[in-house]
């Protein structure tokens, strides 16, 4: 597994600016599921948090199987790979931020502009 240049991996989560393919790679809600699976597989994580798009979203791959056929001079080989449930999460930017609780797998999208009331600093 390659170490990301602009991010880090902790537990089964990766946080990276672009994606595991390139720092300039921008994952969006419209990104193909195969591209999402590729980016998750490159880091071997179940959750990939990305900041490049500046948008907040959660795209889930629900799991399943990938079946492939390989033809070579020796003949045909069939392979099946089980794909676990995985997610790509856009964390937002600026006044938008994302909180993640690894114990419950809960993701909360928040905005500073959407906060109600006043906040107190310190013990006041």
Order of alpha helices (4+ residues) and beta strands (2+ residues): beta-beta-alpha-beta-beta-beta-beta-beta-beta-beta
